[in-house]
Amino acid sequence: MDKRELKEAITALKKEKNAVILGHYYQREEIQDISDYIGDSLALSREAQRCENDIIVFCGVHFMAETAKILNPSRKVLLPDMEAGCSLADSCPTEKFRAFKEAHPDHIVVSYINCTAEIKALSDLICTSGNAEKLIHAIPEEQKIIFAPDKNLGGYINSVTGRNMLLWDGVCMVHDAMRAEQVMQLKAAHPDARVIAHPECNAALLQVADFIGSTKAMLNYIHSCGYGKFIVATETGILCEMKKNNPDKEFFTVSATDSRNCNCADCSYMKLNTLEKLYRCLKDESPEIVMSEDLMNQARKPIEKMLQMSKSLGIIK
C-alpha cells in the first residue's frame, strides 16, 4: 500500500477498534499527521491518563508507551516498533542505579520521565523538561536530591535553581552530540536568528542559546516572539510543528556530530515507527506493552505525584 492507502486503512482500523493514536513531536511527519494527539512527554502523559479508548497506540519510544500503560493500566497499549528505545533511558541500568541510590540514603530521587519503568519505580518524583524547574523549586532547599538520568538537564536545573543536585551520568546521545561551535557557525551565517535549545543539550551549547526550554516551550516561544529566524538545537521532528504553525518563519537545525551518531539531529529510535508498522500494529494489536502489576503500581506513584504537583503549581490545569 502507498501512504494514502495506509492512512485510510489506519483510520478505518482506529474506528473499528476504538483506538487512539498518541504521537510525539519527534515522530516522522506522516506519523504526526495521522496522530489524534501530538505533544511532548507531559502533554502525552496527561492524554494517556484520561484516555477512554480501548486501545492506545503510542507513536514514540518504549518508555513513553510504558508511561501510558502505567497511567491507564486497563487499556491495551501498543508500540509500533518494540525496538524504539531511548539512549537516555539506556544510560541508567536499574541495578547500577539502585546501588547508587542506596549509597545516598539521605537523598530523594527525582527522575526525568525519559527513563524506564524500573527507574520510575525507584524514584520519589518524576519530572519533564517542561516542569522540572518549578518542581525542584517546590522541594525544600535542605532536602538532598539525586537527579536521574540526564546530567545535562540536571545541570541546567541546578544552574537556574541554585540547587546542588547529585547527577546521574546519563545523556541523550542526539542532544549531547550537538556542539556550541556548530551553533556559532550558523549564527555567523544568520546573525539575526535566535538560538533556541532543549535543556538536554550540553552546558556549552546552552550557554550560547537565547532561549532554553522544552519542546512545547520552544513552540510557544517561536509563535509569540517577534523574531523570524531560529537556530534550533533539538531533534528535527519538531520542525514539522514549527513550520506548520509558523509558515512565514525560517528554521536552521544544529547537526549532531559524534562518533556514535550520523551528521544529523534525528533520533534513530524515534524514526523507527512508520506508517506500515503503525498499520500492522493496529491490525494485529501487537506489539503490546506488558508489565507486572507491582511494577506499574510502584512506577505510578512518582508520576501521579508529578501531575498533582504540576496542577497545584499551576503548570497544568
Backbone as a ProteinNet text record, in pm:
[ID]
protein_1_A
[PRIMARY]
MDKRELKEAITALKKEKNAVILGHYYQREEIQDISDYIGDSLALSREAQRCENDIIVFCGVHFMAETAKILNPSRKVLLPDMEAGCSLADSCPTEKFRAFKEAHPDHIVVSYINCTAEIKALSDLICTSGNAEKLIHAIPEEQKIIFAPDKNLGGYINSVTGRNMLLWDGVCMVHDAMRAEQVMQLKAAHPDARVIAHPECNAALLQVADFIGSTKAMLNYIHSCGYGKFIVATETGILCEMKKNNPDKEFFTVSATDSRNCNCADCSYMKLNTLEKLYRCLKDESPEIVMSEDLMNQARKPIEKMLQMSKSLGIIK
[TERTIARY]
83.3	0	86.1	40.2	111.6	66.7	123.3	95.1	-52.8	-117.1	-258.7	-342.1	-313.5	-387.3	-362.3	-237.8	-205.7	-280.8	-285.6	-356.4	-505	-563	-704.5	-729.3	-639.8	-654.5	-638	-542.7	-519.8	-641.6	-696.5	-814.6	-932.7	-949.8	-1058.8	-1038.9	-917.8	-887.9	-905	-864.1	-875.4	-1022	-1110.5	-1253.4	-1309.8	-1271	-1321.1	-1282.7	-1160.3	-1108.1	-1116	-1178.8	-1188.8	-1050.4	-961.3	-822.5	-791.3	-691.7	-642.5	-492.3	-442.4	-300	-239.2	-142.9	-69.2	67.4	103.1	229.4	317	444.9	540.2	586.1	627.3	674.5	792.8	866.2	985.7	959.1	832.5	797.9	808.6	809.9	807.4	684.2	694.9	585.2	455.2	462.3	340.1	275.1	356.5	301.9	232.3	294.9	232.8	100.3	96.7	-23.8	-144.3	-120.8	-232.3	-261.1	-178.8	-199.1	-318.5	-388.4	-501.8	-454.4	-342.5	-283.2	-133.5	-79.7	64.6	109.7	221.4	266.3	402.3	442.3	565.7	531.4	629.4	609.4	500.7	496.2	397.4	256.6	237.8	105.3	56.7	144.8	105	77	146.5	117.5	-23.2	-62.4	-197.5	-302.8	-274.9	-369.2	-384.3	-273.5	-277.7	-358.8	-342.8	-411.3	-563	-611.2	-755.6	-819.7	-742	-791.2	-897.1	-1007.5	-1114.6	-1125.8	-1039.2	-1039.8	-993.6	-1035.6	-995.7	-847.3	-794.5	-655.5	-583.9	-464.6	-376.3	-257.4	-239.6	-120.4	-25.7	89.1	182.4	292.7	290.3	394.7	500.6	595.3	704.5	810.4	863.9	962.7	912.6	987.8	939.6	899.2	981.4	948.8	819	787.4	663.4	542.4	551.6	442.7	425.7	537.9	531.1	455	484.5	418.7	268.8	228.7	86.6	18.8	83.9	29	21.9	124.3	128.6	13.3	-15.2	-119.2	-259.6	-271.1	-402.3	-395	-373.8	-343.2	-454	-578	-687.9	-695.3	-619.4	-620.3	-509	-531.7	-426.7	-338.5	-209.2	-115.6	-22.1	-16.6	65.3	176.4	287.3	400.5	435.8	429.6	451.3	581.3	688.3	816.6	874.8	882.2	930.5	1079	1148.9	1290.2	1310.2	1200.8	1210.6	1244.7	1371.2	1418.6	1460.2	1554.9	1599.6	1739.9	1834.4	1972.3	1982.1	1897.9	1899.6	1849.6	1738.1	1686.3	1787.4	1851.9	1950.3	2073	2098.9	2218.4	2203	2088	2062.8	2014.6	2106.1	2067.7	2011.3	1910.2	1836.4	1924	2000.6	2076.9	2187.7	2251.4	2354.4	2293.1	2175.9	2111.8	2061.9	2012.4	1967.6	2082.1	2201.3	2317.9	2357	2347.4	2377.7	2282.1	2155.5	2055.4	2082.3	2111.6	2136.8	2261.3	2354.4	2476.6	2451.3	2333	2298.5	2159.3	2145.7	2013.7	1945.7	2020.7	1961	1909.8	1915.8	1868.4	1734.3	1647.6	1530.7	1568.9	1491.5	1521.8	1416.6	1462.9	1378.3	1428.7	1344	1385	1309.4	1383.1	1327.5	1241.4	1130.8	1036.7	1099.2	1209.8	1281.6	1363.9	1295.5	1361.7	1268.5	1322.3	1242.8	1144.7	1049	953.1	1024.5	1131.3	1205.7	1270.8	1322.8	1382.1	1272.5	1160.2	1047	1006.4	1005.6	966.8	1064.7	1187.4	1288.3	1288.7	1200	1200.2	1092.7	1116.2	1017.2	929.8	984.1	911.3	962.8	871.2	907.7	891.5	970.7	957.2	972	938.1	964.1	1050.9	1098.6	1179.3	1095.2	962.9	874.5	840.2	847.2	808	919.2	1036.3	1143.9	1183.8	1200.9	1246.1	1149.7	1020.8	922.6	908.4	916.5	906.2	1024.3	1143.6	1262.4	1256.2	1209.8	1193.4	1099.1	1001.1	899.8	949.3	1062.5	1119.4	1204	1186.8	1264.4	1414.5	1478.7	1619.8	1710.2	1669.7	1755.2	1748.2	1651.2	1637.8	1738.8	1822.1	1918.9	1848.9	1895	1826.8	1925.6	1888.5	1953.4	1867.6	1930.6	1857.3	1906.8	1812.1	1847.3	1746.7	1780.9	1914.7	1997.3	1939.7	2005.2	2088.5	2221.9	2307.9	2301.4	2268.7	2259.2	2138	2022.6	1902.3	1920.7	1977.5	2000.9	2095.3	2201.8	2295.6	2230.3	2146.2	2074.8	1981.2	1906.8	1816.3	1895.1	2010.8	2096.9	2132.6	2164.8	2210.4	2100.1	1975.6	1866.8	1797	1817.3	1752.7	1849.9	1980.9	2079.5	2097	2036	2049.4	2182.5	2213.1	2333.6	2294.2	2203.6	2156.2	2270.1	2267.6	2363.2	2313.9	2396.4	2350.7	2398.8	2306.6	2343.7	2409.6	2507.3	2586.2	2522.8	2410.4	2343.8	2314.6	2302.9	2271.5	2187.1	2119.3	2059.4	2169.3	2199.4	2311.4	2293.2	2170	2146.1	2168.4	2105	2119.2	2261	2321.7	2454.4	2560.5	2535.7	2634.7	2631.2	2529.9	2526.7	2628.6	2697.2	2808.8	2785.8	2837.8	2828.1	2896.5	3005.6	3077.2	2987.5	2903.8	2811.4	2707.2	2662.5	2566.8	2628.3	2752.8	2817.5	2842.2	2869.4	2883.9	2752.8	2642.7	2511.3	2477.5	2517.3	2490.6	2566.7	2688	2767.8	2701.6	2641.6	2574.5	2437.8	2376	2241.9	2241	2306.8	2323.5	2193.5	2086.2	1958.6	1871	1925.1	1848.2	1864.1	1757.8	1761.8	1795.7	1877.3	1916.4	1824.5	1752	1665.1	1713.7	1716.4	1777.7	1697.9	1700.7	1640.1	1740.9	1695.3	1790.1	1860	1829	1906.8	2041.3	2058.7	2186.5	2293.1	2419.8	2528.8	2541.1	2609	2616.1	2679.6	2781.8	2848.6	2751.5	2669.6	2571.5	2465.7	2419.3	2315.5	2362.9	2492.4	2545.7	2533.4	2523.4	2513.3	2369.1	2275	2134.8	2065.6	1974.3	1892.2	1769.3	1724.8	1608.5	1630	1601	1614.5	1480.2	1431.2	1302.7	1265.6	1158.3	1104.4	1053.9	1016.8	965.1	843.3	752	632.6	669.6	764.2	806.5	870.2	948.9	1009.6	903	802.9	693.8	620.8	595.1	526.8	612.7	742.5	833.2	837.7	852	857.8	731.2	618.1	489.5	464.2	513.9	479.5	582.7	708.5	812.2	808.3	876.6	871.9	981.9	1058.9	1169.5	1123.3	1198.2	1158.3	1250.9	1368.2	1463.6	1510.8	1527.4	1564	1664.9	1765.5	1860.2	1811.9	1775.9	1705.3	1797.6	1820.8	1906.3	1818.9	1758.5	1683.9	1655.7	1583.5	1555.1	1470.4	1499.6	1441.6	1292	1234.2	1091.2	1007.5	1059.4	985.1	961.9	1044	1029.8	894.4	833.2	700.6	601.4	595.8	502.4	543.7	674.2	722.4	682.8	705.4	675.5	525.7	451.1	305.8	242.8	291.2	234.3	294.9	412	482.2	537.5	449.2	494.9	578.4	571.7	644.9	782.7	821.7	948.8	1047.3	1177	1282.8	1349.3	1389.6	1449.8	1576.5	1680.6	1808.3	1843.9	1868.9	1892.7	2041.2	2069.9	2205.8	2230.5	2333	2363.3	2428.3	2403.4	2469	2584.3	2706.2	2821.7	2897.2	2907.5	2969	3001.5	3100.3	3136.9	3023.2	2928.1	2816.7	2695.5	2701.5	2585.1	2618.3	2515	2532.5	2536.9	2569	2576.9	2436.7	2354.7	2216.2	2164.9	2041.1	1979.5	1854.5	1857.5	1746.3	1773.3	1669.9	1678.2	1639.3	1732.5	1705	1595.5	1585.5	1479.7	1342.2	1330.5	1202.3	1156.2	1251.6	1216.6	1190.4	1199.7	1171.4	1023.1	936.8	793.5	759.5	689.4	649.8	500	443.6	302	273.5	364.5	345.4	342.1	434.9	437.3	315.8	271.3	152.6	29.7	19.3	-92.3	-91.1	24.4	34	6.6	53.7	34.3	-114.6	-189.9	-334.3	-406.3	-366.5	-431.5	-414.7	-292.8	-261.5	-273.8	-291.6	-293.7	-167.3	-55.8	74.9	183.8	296.4	341.8	267.7	246.1	175.2	270.6	252.8	330.8	272.3	354.8	310.6	408.7	355.1	436.2	362.4	435.1	370.7	290.1	185.8	102	182.3	271.9	352.9	443.2	507.9	594.6	513.7	397.4	314.2	269.6	232.6	187.9	299.1	420.4	534.1	573.6	570.5	610.7	505.7	380	271.8	280.4	326.6	326.6	402.5	528.3	600.2	546.2	482.6	423.7	300.3	215.6	96.1	132.7	241.7	287.9	328.1	395.1	431.6	307.3	207	86.2	11.9	7.1	-58.5	14.4	148.6	227.4	215.6	213.9	202.4	70.3	-35.7	-164.6	-161.3	-106.8	-104.2	-15.4	87.6	177.9	131	19.5	-35	34.3	113.5	182.4	82.8	-9.9	-117.2	-248.8	-357.1	-490	-559.3
-120.5	0	124.5	230.5	356.9	434.2	553.6	629.2	661.9	700.5	736.2	616	501	379.6	337	350.9	316.3	405.5	534.9	627.5	595.2	560.9	524.3	396.7	298.3	172.3	192.8	275.9	305.8	375.6	471.5	543.7	449	356	258.8	165.9	116.7	28.3	100.4	224.5	303.5	313.6	336.9	346.4	210.4	106.9	-28.5	-77.3	-46.6	-99.9	0	114.8	219.3	251.8	284.8	313.1	462.1	506	642.8	637.7	728.5	733.9	857	835.2	943.7	954.1	1072.3	1089.2	1195.7	1165.3	1263.5	1357	1477.8	1578.4	1531.4	1430.6	1386.6	1277.1	1237.5	1132.9	1182.7	1086.4	1121.4	1207.5	1291	1382.6	1307.7	1197.4	1124.2	1060.4	1027.8	976.1	1088.7	1204.7	1318.5	1355.1	1347	1384.7	1298.5	1170.8	1079.6	1060.3	1117.7	1103.8	1186.9	1136.2	1209.7	1320.3	1296.2	1396.6	1400.7	1521.4	1542.8	1622.4	1583.5	1659.3	1617.7	1681.3	1643.7	1542.3	1505.1	1398.2	1430.7	1555.1	1592.6	1588.8	1648.8	1651.2	1510.7	1426.8	1291.8	1205.5	1231.8	1160.6	1191.5	1316.8	1356.7	1294.6	1293.2	1232.5	1083.3	1016.6	873.9	845.8	931.4	910.7	921.4	1015.9	1037.1	967.8	892.2	825.4	720.6	718.7	622.2	521.9	532.3	435.9	299.5	195.5	59.6	35.5	98.5	77.5	211.7	220.1	335.8	290.3	351.6	325.1	441.4	412.3	519	526	630.4	653.1	742.2	677.1	743.8	638.3	636.9	534.4	454.2	350.3	249.3	307.1	396.1	446.2	526.2	590.8	668	575.6	465.9	368.8	303	277.3	225	321.4	450.2	550.6	552	539.1	534.3	415.1	299	179.1	194.5	252.4	273.3	362.9	465.7	562.6	514.5	418.7	369.7	218	144	1	-86.5	-37.7	-118.4	-113.5	-24.4	-13.4	-98.4	-142	-210.3	-103.5	-106.5	-7.7	-75.9	-21.6	-78.4	18.3	-36.5	40.7	-17.2	61.8	6.4	-71.7	-26.5	-96.8	-108.7	-229.6	-250.7	-219.3	-203.9	-166	-15.5	59.3	205.4	239.2	237.8	262.3	407	428.4	564.5	555.3	626.1	622.5	676.5	774	830.4	729.2	663.4	560.4	446.3	411.1	301.9	336	464.9	506.9	489.9	441	427.1	284.9	187.4	49.5	37.9	-43.1	-49.4	-85.1	-192.6	-237	-138.8	-80.7	19.9	142.1	181.1	297.9	264.8	143.8	103.7	114.1	67	74.8	220.2	303.4	446.4	511.3	479.2	533.8	488.3	359.4	305.1	364.9	412	474.8	616.6	671.3	807.3	806.8	742.1	722.8	851.5	960.7	1087.9	1171.1	1117.6	1186.8	1128.3	1215	1166.3	1159.7	1084.8	1068.1	1139.2	1233.9	1297.1	1248.9	1180.5	1126.4	1193.6	1224.8	1274.2	1163.4	1198.2	1099.1	1009.4	1052.8	972.9	863.7	772	661	540.7	425.8	303.2	298.8	207.7	188.7	148.3	69.3	25.7	144.1	239.9	359.2	446.5	456.4	531.1	470	337.8	270	296.8	332.6	365.1	513.5	590.9	736.2	784.8	904.8	969.6	1066.6	1119	1216.5	1209.1	1218.7	1226	1370.8	1411.7	1545.6	1536.6	1643.5	1656.1	1779.9	1799.9	1919.5	2045.4	2030.7	2146.2	2186.8	2092.6	2128.4	2111.5	2062.5	2029.7	2148.1	2265.2	2381.5	2413.7	2419.9	2455.6	2345.7	2220.3	2111.6	2111.7	2132.9	2136.3	2256.1	2369.5	2487.3	2457.4	2369.8	2340.8	2246.3	2182.5	2090.3	2171	2150.4	2227.4	2225.8	2339.5	2353.8	2258.9	2226.5	2140.1	1993.5	1960.2	1821.7	1789.9	1690.6	1649.6	1568.5	1587.8	1527.7	1456.1	1335.3	1268.8	1298.4	1346.2	1370.6	1272.9	1200.5	1099.9	1107.2	1053.2	1004.6	1107.7	1224.4	1319.3	1423.8	1411.2	1506.9	1646	1654.5	1786.2	1863	1797.6	1862.2	1891.8	1796.9	1819.1	1935	1944.4	2055.1	2188.2	2189.9	2313.7	2354.1	2257.5	2288.7	2336.4	2276.1	2326.3	2472.5	2508.7	2644.7	2748.2	2710.3	2808.8	2809.5	2704.3	2699.9	2724.8	2715.4	2729.9	2604.3	2493.3	2368	2301	2197.9	2119.6	1971.8	1939.5	1802.1	1709.7	1589.6	1487.3	1426.3	1432.2	1396	1257.9	1177	1052	1084.7	1007.4	1037.5	976.2	1034	987.1	1103.4	1073.4	1177.4	1119.6	1209.6	1176.1	1191.7	1086.5	1089.4	1195.7	1217.7	1316.5	1458.4	1493.1	1629.3	1657.6	1559.1	1581.4	1598.4	1541.7	1549.2	1682.4	1764	1896.8	1986.3	2068.6	2146.6	2296.9	2369.1	2514.9	2573.3	2507.7	2556.3	2554.7	2453.2	2446	2557.4	2584.6	2694	2826.9	2848.9	2976.6	2990.7	2878.2	2883.1	2923.4	2865.8	2902.2	3046.6	3088.6	3225.9	3325.5	3290	3377.2	3390.8	3281.5	3283.8	3350.3	3347.6	3405.4	3487.4	3602.7	3679.9	3730.1	3735.1	3782.5	3669	3547.8	3432.8	3416.2	3373.8	3342.8	3195.2	3166.3	3028.8	2973.1	2865.5	2800.6	2657.9	2614.4	2484.9	2409.3	2278.3	2191.1	2170.8	2167	2153.4	2018.7	1924.4	1800.6	1823.6	1941.2	1972.8	1997.8	1987.7	2006.8	2152.3	2174.3	2306.6	2411.8	2374.2	2470	2524	2436.9	2482.5	2570	2530.3	2608.2	2749.8	2765.4	2897.9	2995.7	2945	3034.3	3042.4	2984	2986	3113.4	3162.9	3277.3	3234	3111.7	3058.3	2909.8	2863.6	2722.9	2675.7	2565.2	2515.8	2382.6	2325.7	2200	2218.3	2109.3	2119.3	2211.4	2195.9	2280.4	2425.9	2448.9	2586.2	2652.1	2575.6	2630	2667.1	2581.4	2611.1	2739	2753.8	2874	2997.9	2984.7	3098	3145.2	3052.4	3087.9	3160.3	3109.3	3164.6	3303.8	3327.8	3452.6	3563.3	3528.6	3632.2	3698.8	3808.7	3884.4	3851.6	3746.8	3711.7	3621.7	3624	3548.6	3434.9	3425.7	3320	3252.9	3120.4	3045.4	2935.7	2925.9	2814.8	2717.4	2596.5	2501.8	2388.6	2378.7	2273	2171.4	2084.5	1971.3	1875.1	1768.1	1666.5	1726.5	1686.1	1752.3	1732	1629.6	1606.3	1725.8	1808.3	1924.8	2027	2022	2118.9	2108.6	1990.7	1975.5	2071.1	2069.9	2155.8	2301.9	2328.1	2465.9	2530	2457.2	2510.4	2521.3	2425	2426.1	2547.8	2578.8	2690.8	2825.3	2822.7	2948.1	2941.8	2938	2920.4	3036.1	3149.7	3267.5	3280.2	3183.1	3192.1	3087.5	3114.6	3026	2952.7	2826.6	2744.1	2676.8	2677.7	2615.3	2518.2	2392.3	2290.4	2274	2243.4	2216.2	2067	2029.6	1888.2	1827.7	1698.6	1623.7	1545.3	1583.7	1513.2	1445.1	1314.9	1235.4	1099.1	1032.1	901.6	800.7	827.3	734.9	775.4	890	942.1	979.7	982	1037.3	1188.6	1255	1400.8	1458.4	1442.3	1487.2	1509.5	1553.7	1571.5	1485.9	1370.5	1275.8	1172.4	1139.8	1027.7	902.4	811.8	691	606.8	609.9	535.2	592.8	725.1	790.1	761.3	751	734.8	588.9	496.2	356.5	333.5	413.5	398.1	451.1	369.9	406.4	381.5	430.7	406.9	257.8	186.3	43.1	-29.4	4.9	-58.3	-18.9	105.3	151.3	73.2	52.2	-25.6	-168.5	-234.6	-373.1	-382.4	-283.2	-277.4	-274.2	-189.7	-181.1	-306.6	-355.7	-474.2	-596	-618	-736.4	-711.8	-585.2	-544.8	-593.2	-568.8	-612.2	-531.7	-502.5	-544.3	-468.1	-537.5	-479.9	-460.3	-348.9	-321.1	-401.6	-487	-571.1	-555.5	-526.4	-514.5	-577.7	-611	-667.9	-559.4	-602.2	-508	-437.1	-509	-449.9	-339.3	-363.8	-262.6	-139.5	-161.7	-47.7	33	-33.8	36.7	121	64.8	138.5	256	236.5	341.3	450.9	416.7	514.3	623.1	588.6	682.9	811.9	806.3	931.7	1007.8	936.7	1006.7	1082.7	1018.6	1086.1	1202.4	1186.2	1297.6	1416	1389	1494.6	1566.3	1489.9	1550.5	1631.8	1580.5	1653.6	1783	1776.3	1896.5	1996.4	1946.4	2035.6	2112.6	2044.9	2114.3	2217.1	2180	2272.2	2393	2375.2	2485.2	2565.8	2525.5	2597.9	2569.5	2460.9	2424.8	2366.5	2285.4	2231.6	2255.9	2253.1	2276.3	2143.6
0	0	0	-68.4	-63.2	61.3	81.5	203.2	217.9	107.1	114.1	156.5	97.9	131.7	276.6	319.5	458.1	555.7	525.7	614.1	620.4	506.4	503.6	583.3	568.2	640.3	790.8	829.2	971.7	1031.5	959	1006	1025.7	932.5	943.1	1062.6	1080	1192.1	1325.7	1329.5	1452.4	1495.9	1399.6	1428.4	1469.1	1395.1	1422	1560.3	1602.5	1728.8	1844.1	1820.7	1923.6	1980.2	1888.9	1926.4	1912.7	1986.4	1976.1	1951.4	1869.8	1838.4	1903.6	1991.4	2055.1	1988.1	1941.9	1871.1	1933.3	1945.5	1998.1	1887.1	1927.1	1831.7	1746.7	1794.5	1723.3	1620.8	1605.7	1510.2	1365.2	1272.8	1130.4	1100.9	998.1	966.4	937.3	863.8	829.8	952.6	1053.7	1179	1255	1258.8	1325.3	1259.1	1125.9	1052.1	1087.4	1116.7	1141.8	1290.7	1378.2	1522.3	1568.2	1669.7	1726.9	1819.4	1884.7	1973.1	1948.1	1936.9	1923.6	2044.7	2103.2	2219.1	2268.7	2378.4	2446.1	2555.1	2633.8	2731.9	2833.4	2881.9	2983	2925.2	2807.5	2745.1	2712.5	2660.7	2623.6	2746.8	2856.7	2981.6	3028.5	3019	3059.4	2968.2	2838.2	2743.9	2771.6	2799.7	2828.6	2954.3	3053.6	3181.4	3166.8	3087.2	3077.4	2956.2	2883.1	2763.1	2798.1	2722.7	2744.5	2629.7	2531.5	2420.3	2468.7	2397.7	2434.5	2410.1	2304.8	2265.9	2253.5	2310.7	2293.7	2209.7	2093.9	2013.2	2036.2	2094.9	2127.9	2023.8	1943.6	1844.6	1908.3	1968.5	2037.3	2062.6	2183	2218.2	2337.7	2372.8	2466.7	2602.1	2660	2793.6	2792.3	2679.5	2667.9	2667	2592.9	2590.4	2727.1	2794.3	2931.5	3021	3009.4	3092.7	3067.9	2941	2907.6	2974.7	2971.4	3034.2	3186	3244.5	3389.4	3433.5	3356.4	3393.3	3359.3	3269.8	3228.9	3209.9	3318.2	3308.7	3250.8	3251.7	3199.2	3046.8	2984.2	2838	2777.9	2655.5	2580.8	2517	2545.9	2492.5	2394.4	2273.3	2166.3	2127.2	2083.9	2032.5	1895.7	1787.7	1653.6	1636.4	1701.5	1693.5	1833.7	1885.8	2022.3	2036.8	1924.6	1928.8	1943.2	1944	1958.1	2102.6	2132.9	2268.5	2289.5	2377.9	2410.3	2468.7	2408.8	2457.9	2600	2633.5	2767.9	2870.1	2839.8	2929.9	2943.8	2833.8	2836	2920.8	2938.4	3012.4	3163.6	3207.2	3351.1	3383	3387.3	3418.7	3560.7	3575.3	3702.2	3821.4	3812	3928.1	3966.6	3866.7	3896.5	3963.9	3915.8	3977.3	4117.6	4136.8	4269.9	4370.6	4330.2	4418.3	4444.5	4341.3	4354.6	4454.6	4443.3	4535.3	4678.2	4695.5	4829.3	4893.2	4810.7	4863.3	4913.6	4883.2	4926.3	4989.4	5105.4	5167.1	5213.4	5225.8	5269.4	5151.9	5031.6	4911.6	4866.1	4815.7	4742.6	4595.2	4517.5	4375.3	4290.5	4209.6	4109.3	3973.7	3899.7	3770.7	3657	3553.9	3428.7	3369.5	3310.5	3258.7	3152	3092.5	2991.8	3059.2	3125	3192.4	3191.8	3225.1	3223	3340.4	3330.3	3439.1	3567.8	3555.3	3673.8	3746	3671	3733.3	3794.2	3727.3	3784.5	3918.6	3924.5	4048	4162.1	4130.2	4231.6	4266.3	4206.4	4220.1	4317.2	4370.6	4456.8	4378	4269.1	4187.6	4045.5	3948.9	3808.2	3762.7	3665.1	3608.2	3457.2	3389.7	3246.6	3227.4	3106.3	3080.6	3095.4	3082.1	3092.5	3234	3329.1	3466.1	3568.9	3526.4	3620.3	3708.4	3648.5	3726.2	3839.8	3810.8	3913.8	4018.1	3976.4	4073.2	4169.1	4116.7	4202.7	4297.1	4247.4	4333.7	4450.4	4426.9	4528.7	4637.7	4615.1	4713.8	4812.4	4943	5042.3	5013.1	5030	4995.3	5073	5195.5	5276.4	5233.6	5149.6	5104.9	4994.7	5016.6	4916	4806.9	4682.9	4568.1	4476.8	4435.2	4322.4	4200.5	4092.2	3968.3	3862.3	3802.8	3702	3586.2	3469.7	3433.7	3357.7	3323.9	3233.2	3308.6	3297.2	3367.1	3304.9	3175.4	3112.6	3162.7	3162.9	3216.2	3363.9	3438.4	3580.5	3606.7	3526.5	3541.7	3511.2	3409.2	3375.3	3489.7	3545.2	3655.9	3778.1	3803.6	3911.2	3888.7	3765.9	3735.5	3751.3	3723.4	3731.5	3867.1	3946.9	4078.4	4192.5	4164.6	4270.1	4353.6	4311.4	4384.9	4351.1	4426.8	4401.3	4397.5	4308.1	4298.8	4256.2	4306.9	4267.7	4136.7	4032.7	3899	3856.8	3805.8	3741.2	3607.8	3567.2	3447.5	3321.7	3279.3	3158.2	3065	2934.9	2835.9	2722.9	2652	2523.2	2419	2345.5	2251.5	2143.4	2099.9	1993.8	2046.2	2156.4	2209	2258.4	2323.6	2380.3	2272.3	2153.3	2044.6	1970.4	1993.2	1930.7	1998.1	1919.9	1970.6	1957.5	2056.5	2054.9	1931.7	1886.4	1768.3	1644.7	1633.3	1521.2	1527.8	1649.2	1668.4	1626.1	1665.2	1633	1483.4	1415.3	1269.7	1203.1	1251.7	1198.4	1232.8	1351.8	1395.2	1308.3	1269.2	1181.4	1045.4	997.7	867.6	875.2	994.6	1013.1	1142.1	1141.4	1264.5	1326.9	1248.8	1302.1	1353.9	1358.9	1406.4	1557.4	1622.9	1765.7	1783.3	1883.8	1912.2	2020.7	1987.3	2085.1	2105.4	2231.6	2262	2367.2	2354.6	2455.5	2568.5	2694.2	2806.2	2815.2	2725.8	2718.8	2649.3	2586.7	2522.5	2628.6	2588	2683.6	2727.5	2839.5	2902.7	2812.7	2735.8	2647.4	2542.6	2487.5	2388.9	2454.8	2571.9	2639.4	2672.1	2692.1	2723.7	2607.3	2484.1	2368.6	2317.1	2390.1	2348.4	2397.1	2314.9	2354.3	2433	2407.5	2478	2500.2	2622.7	2658.7	2710.2	2655.5	2702.6	2642.6	2694.1	2643.8	2501.6	2437.1	2300.2	2296	2391.2	2394.8	2420.4	2509.6	2539.9	2418	2342.4	2221	2118.6	2103.5	2010.4	2050.5	2178.9	2226.8	2205.4	2230.1	2214	2069.7	1977.2	1834.8	1791.8	1838.3	1796.3	1853.7	1975.4	2044.2	2029.1	1999.8	1990.2	1852.5	1841.5	1716.5	1617.8	1643.6	1555.7	1441.7	1331.2	1213.1	1175.3	1241.6	1209.5	1339.3	1331	1451	1419.4	1503.9	1501.2	1607.4	1564	1651.2	1694.5	1825.7	1881.3	1954.2	1876.8	1930.3	1815.7	1841.8	1740.2	1627.7	1503.9	1386.8	1369.6	1434.3	1420.2	1460.4	1550.4	1597.4	1486.9	1381.5	1272.5	1203.4	1203.2	1141.7	1205.9	1337.4	1409.7	1401.7	1406.7	1398.2	1265.5	1156.3	1023.3	999.1	1051.1	1032.3	1100.2	1219.7	1295	1259.6	1193.3	1161.9	1019.5	919.1	780.4	727	793	746.5	811.5	895.3	967	915.1	937.9	889.5	1005.4	977.1	1081.2	1028.2	1112.3	1078	1190	1154.3	1256.4	1286.6	1412.4	1456.7	1440.4	1364.8	1343.5	1466.8	1485.1	1591.6	1529.7	1560.8	1505.4	1617.6	1606.8	1712.3	1651.3	1705.4	1650.9	1662.3	1751.2	1769.8	1686.6	1621.4	1551.5	1408.9	1324.9	1191.3	1202.3	1094.4	1094	1076.3	1181.6	1174	1314.9	1325.9	1456.1	1465.7	1398.9	1405.9	1514.4	1590.7	1683.9	1606	1588.2	1509.5	1572.9	1705.6	1773.9	1741.4	1748.2	1719.5	1576.5	1485.8	1345.5	1307	1403.2	1373.4	1342.1	1402.2	1376.8	1238	1158.7	1023.4	1006.3	895.9	868	853.2	786.7	767.9	901.7	990.9	1123.2	1205.1	1191.7	1263.5	1216.8	1086.1	1030.7	1084.5	1078.1	1124.4	1275.2	1347.3	1492.1	1526.8	1457.7	1482.1	1434	1320.3	1263	1353.7	1401.5	1481.8	1632	1670.8	1812.4	1883.9	1818.2	1867.5	1795.2	1861.3	1994	2105.8	2214	2327.8	2445.7	2516	2636.3	2752.2	2811.5	2922.3	3038.6	3156.1	3277.4	3393.6	3497.7	3615.9	3687.4	3755.9	3830	3938.3	4003.3	4109.7	4054.6	3941.4	3880.6	3842.1	3781	3741.8	3862.8	3969.9	4090.4	4150.1	4154	4210.4	4120.7	3990.1	3897.1	3886.4	3914.9	3901.9	4010.1	4127.2	4239.6	4209.9	4162.3	4135.9	4014.1	3919.6	3804.9	3849.3	3929.6	3979.2	4069.8	4145.7	4229.3	4141.7	4029.1	3935.3	3883.5	3842.2	3787.5	3893.4	4016.5	4124.9	4156.9	4166.9	4194.6	4080.5	3957.3	3841.4	3843.2	3887.5	3899.2	4010.3	4126.2	4240.1	4213.6	4131.4	4098	3978.1	3918.6	3803.8	3672.4	3666.6	3542.1	3442	3495	3412.9	3484.9	3411.2	3468.9	3495.9
[MASK]
+++++++++++++++++++++++++++++++++++++++++++++++++++++++++++++++++++++++++++++++++++++++++++++++++++++++++++++++++++++++++++++++++++++++++++++++++++++++++++++++++++++++++++++++++++++++++++++++++++++++++++++++++++++++++++++++++++++++++++++++++++++++++++++++++++++++++++++++++++++++++++++++++++++++++++++++++++++++++++++

